[in-house]
């Protein structure tokens, strides 16, 4: 007799993610149903794939008993046979609100651990998480890149469960005798994602007669195809005959003639390559105005302390004045 259908599903998803590479993996495990199912499936599949697999759990220190909970997750990792097992304590800042700050601290810790281990990080995001991400992007007017959601393969991060429902991971844990931790933040209405999960998605499922989560995830996949295609066209433009569109000054020859979707990508990538990360739609629109609506406006201030000006048919970026002179000349 084969395994429970939910166990078979999570194992099959992990098997697909491990296929084609013998690089080590680290399971990011919070103790919730999704990451517990991921840890158990990885412990089963990794040895069969010839892949070394470990586990990392992050203690955000935001709730009473977080250290004991992290210790319990680590103990389970050892019990499953994962190696190494690491607990990382992080300090969560306040930038962007509590959800964003915790996520930033977590990803920074996971990235460091994966680099130190020479591994890819496995994340337990499900189709339900993807649907919530798409709705958050829609509500914030974040544009297609945000609405395209999370990628199954995103650099060193792998998300094997993006095609699985949360109910499947919960059923897998029940069948395996694993007791997930129920994060109270997931039901706290002060968090946007919690309200989407408890109120908005169920209402949409009722009004639209089902299939909403799958439809949102499918929309994300289609948008990722479009975003990737536009990014490739923008990259070709950056490297094309106009030249001067990499690091440093940005030549404006022909840039205004490009479709806006490609032109703004060129501008964002140029700004990013010069140290201006996390541009908003307003920042991008201001840069685009320097190209297509030039009437002598002044400098544009960008994140990272960068300032952009237009002169003699080029855009130039100035680094923060507090940077050492040697770095400013790079």
C-alpha positions in Angstrom: 0.0 0.0 0.0 1.4 3.4 -1.0 1.6 6.5 1.2 -1.3 8.7 2.0 -2.3 10.8 -1.1 -1.2 14.1 0.6 2.2 12.6 1.5 2.6 11.4 -2.0 1.8 14.9 -3.3 4.3 16.8 -1.2 7.0 14.2 -1.9 6.4 14.4 -5.6 6.6 18.2 -5.5 9.9 18.1 -3.6 11.2 15.4 -6.0 10.6 17.7 -8.9 12.4 20.6 -7.2 15.5 18.4 -6.5 15.6 16.9 -10.0 18.5 18.0 -12.2 20.9 19.3 -9.5 22.9 17.6 -6.7 23.5 20.9 -4.9 22.7 20.8 -1.2 19.4 22.2 0.1 18.3 23.9 3.4 14.7 23.7 4.4 13.4 26.9 5.9 11.1 25.6 8.7 9.0 27.7 11.0 7.1 24.7 12.5 3.9 25.5 10.5 2.1 22.9 8.4 3.6 24.0 5.1 7.3 24.0 6.3 6.8 20.8 8.4 5.5 19.0 5.4 8.4 20.4 3.3 10.9 19.2 5.9 9.5 15.7 6.1 9.2 15.4 2.3 12.8 16.7 1.8 14.1 14.3 4.4 12.5 11.4 2.5 13.4 12.6 -1.1 16.9 14.1 -0.7 18.8 10.9 0.1 17.1 9.2 -2.8 18.2 12.1 -5.1 21.8 12.0 -3.7 21.3 15.5 -2.3 22.5 16.6 1.2 19.7 18.3 3.1 19.7 20.4 6.2 17.2 22.6 8.1 17.3 26.2 9.3 14.7 27.8 11.6 14.6 31.5 12.3 13.7 32.9 15.7 12.2 36.4 15.2 11.8 36.9 19.0 8.5 38.5 18.4 6.3 36.2 20.6 6.6 34.6 24.0 8.2 31.2 23.8 9.8 31.7 20.4 13.1 30.3 21.6 11.5 27.1 22.9 9.5 26.8 19.7 12.6 27.2 17.6 14.4 24.5 19.7 11.5 22.2 19.0 11.7 22.7 15.3 15.5 22.1 15.4 14.9 18.9 17.4 12.4 17.7 14.7 15.0 18.4 12.0 17.5 16.2 13.8 14.8 13.5 14.2 14.1 13.6 10.5 17.8 13.1 9.8 18.4 16.5 8.3 22.0 17.8 8.6 23.0 20.4 9.4 20.3 21.9 11.6 20.7 25.6 12.5 18.7 28.0 14.6 19.2 31.7 13.7 18.1 34.5 16.1 17.3 37.7 14.3 16.5 41.3 15.3 13.4 42.6 13.5 13.5 46.3 12.7 10.5 48.5 11.9 11.1 49.5 8.3 8.0 48.9 6.2 5.8 47.7 9.0 6.0 44.5 11.1 5.3 42.0 8.4 7.8 43.5 5.9 10.4 43.9 8.6 10.1 40.3 9.8 10.2 39.1 6.2 13.4 41.1 5.5 15.1 39.8 8.6 14.1 36.2 7.8 15.3 36.3 4.2 18.6 37.9 5.1 19.2 35.2 7.7 18.2 32.4 5.2 20.4 33.9 2.5 23.4 33.9 4.8 22.8 30.4 5.9 22.4 29.1 2.4 25.6 30.8 1.3 27.5 29.4 4.2 26.3 25.9 3.5 26.7 26.3 -0.3 23.0 25.4 -0.7 19.7 26.3 -2.2 16.9 27.3 0.3 13.6 25.4 0.1 10.6 27.5 1.1 7.1 26.2 1.9 4.9 28.7 0.1 1.8 27.2 -1.3 -0.7 28.1 -4.0 -2.8 29.8 -1.3 0.2 32.0 -0.4 0.6 32.9 -4.0 -3.1 33.9 -4.3 -2.7 36.1 -1.2 0.5 37.7 -2.7 -1.3 38.5 -5.9 -4.2 40.2 -4.1 -1.8 42.2 -2.0 0.0 43.4 -5.2 -3.4 44.3 -6.7 -4.5 46.2 -3.7 -1.3 48.2 -3.5 -1.2 49.0 -7.3 2.3 47.6 -7.4 2.3 46.7 -11.1 2.8 43.5 -13.0 6.1 42.5 -11.3 4.4 42.3 -7.9 1.2 40.8 -9.3 3.3 38.1 -11.0 3.8 36.7 -7.5 6.5 34.4 -6.3 8.7 32.2 -8.5 9.1 28.5 -8.0 12.8 29.0 -8.8 14.2 32.4 -7.7 17.9 32.4 -7.5 19.0 30.3 -4.5 15.3 30.0 -3.3 13.1 27.1 -4.4 9.4 26.9 -3.7 8.3 23.3 -4.5 4.7 23.8 -3.1 3.5 26.7 -5.2 1.2 24.3 -7.1 -0.2 22.7 -3.9 -3.0 23.9 -1.7 -2.5 24.6 2.0 -5.0 21.8 2.8 -2.6 19.3 1.2 0.3 20.2 3.5 -2.0 20.1 6.5 -3.3 16.7 5.5 0.3 15.5 5.0 1.2 16.6 8.5 -1.8 14.8 9.9 -1.0 11.6 8.0 2.6 11.8 9.2 1.7 12.4 12.8 3.3 15.8 12.8 1.7 18.6 14.9 2.1 22.0 13.2 2.5 25.2 15.2 -0.4 27.6 14.7 1.2 31.1 14.4 -1.2 33.5 16.1 -0.1 36.2 13.7 -1.8 34.2 10.9 -5.2 34.9 12.5 -4.4 38.4 13.9 -6.7 40.9 11.9 -4.1 43.6 12.4 -2.0 41.9 9.7 -3.2 42.4 6.1 -2.3 38.9 5.0 -4.3 37.4 7.8 -7.4 39.3 6.9 -7.0 38.4 3.2 -6.8 34.7 4.3 -9.7 34.8 6.7 -12.1 37.3 5.1 -11.3 38.4 1.6 -10.4 35.1 -0.2 -13.4 33.2 1.4 -15.7 36.0 0.3 -14.3 36.0 -3.3 -14.6 32.2 -3.4 -18.3 32.5 -2.4 -19.1 35.4 -4.8 -17.2 33.9 -7.8 -18.4 30.4 -7.0 -15.0 28.8 -6.3 -11.6 28.5 -8.0 -10.4 31.9 -7.1 -7.1 30.9 -5.5 -6.2 28.8 -8.6 -7.3 31.6 -10.9 -5.1 34.1 -9.1 -2.1 31.7 -9.2 -2.7 31.1 -12.9 -2.8 34.9 -13.5 0.5 35.2 -11.7 2.1 32.6 -13.9 0.8 34.3 -17.1 2.1 37.7 -15.9 5.5 36.2 -15.1 5.8 35.1 -18.8 5.0 38.7 -19.9 7.4 40.2 -17.3 10.2 37.9 -18.4 9.7 38.7 -22.1 9.7 42.5 -21.4 12.8 42.1 -19.2 14.6 40.3 -22.0 13.7 43.0 -24.5 14.9 45.7 -22.1 18.1 43.8 -21.5 18.7 43.7 -25.3 18.1 47.4 -25.5 20.6 48.1 -22.7 23.2 46.1 -24.6 22.1 47.3 -28.0 23.8 49.7 -30.5 22.7 52.9 -28.6 25.2 51.9 -25.9 26.0 53.8 -22.7 23.1 52.2 -20.8 25.0 50.3 -18.3 26.8 51.5 -15.2 27.5 55.2 -15.1 26.0 57.8 -17.5 22.9 56.8 -19.4 22.9 58.0 -23.1 19.4 59.1 -24.1 19.8 58.4 -27.9 16.6 56.5 -29.0 15.5 55.8 -25.4 12.3 58.0 -25.7 11.3 56.0 -28.8 11.2 52.7 -26.9 7.8 51.4 -25.6 7.2 52.7 -22.1 7.2 49.2 -20.6 10.7 48.6 -22.0 12.0 52.2 -21.4 11.1 52.2 -17.7 12.7 48.8 -17.3 15.9 50.2 -18.8 15.7 53.2 -16.4 15.1 51.0 -13.3 17.9 48.6 -14.2 20.3 51.5 -14.8 19.3 53.1 -11.5 19.7 49.8 -9.7 23.1 49.2 -11.1 24.2 52.6 -9.7 23.0 51.8 -6.2 19.4 53.1 -6.2 17.4 50.0 -5.0 13.7 49.7 -4.2 12.4 52.3 -6.6 8.7 53.1 -6.3 6.4 53.8 -9.2 6.8 57.5 -8.5 10.6 57.3 -8.7 10.3 55.5 -12.1 7.8 58.1 -13.4 10.2 60.9 -12.4 13.1 59.2 -14.2 10.9 58.7 -17.2 9.9 62.4 -17.2 13.6 63.3 -17.5 13.6 61.3 -20.7 10.2 62.1 -22.3 9.0 65.3 -20.6 12.2 67.2 -20.3 11.6 70.9 -19.5 14.7 71.7 -17.4 13.4 70.1 -14.2 15.9 69.7 -11.4 17.6 66.6 -9.9 15.6 63.5 -9.0 16.3 62.0 -5.5 16.3 58.2 -5.4 16.6 55.6 -2.6 20.2 54.9 -1.5 21.0 58.6 -1.4 21.4 58.7 -5.2 20.6 61.8 -7.2 19.9 61.8 -11.0 20.3 64.8 -13.3 20.0 65.3 -17.1 22.6 67.2 -19.1 24.0 67.1 -22.6 21.8 64.2 -23.7 22.6 61.9 -20.8 21.4 61.0 -17.4 24.0 61.1 -14.7 23.8 59.6 -11.2 25.6 61.1 -8.2 26.3 58.9 -5.1 25.8 60.1 -1.6 28.2 62.8 -0.6 29.1 60.9 2.5 30.7 58.1 0.5 34.5 58.0 0.3 35.9 59.6 -2.8 37.3 56.4 -4.1 33.9 54.8 -4.0 32.3 57.8 -5.7 34.6 57.4 -8.6 33.7 53.7 -9.2 
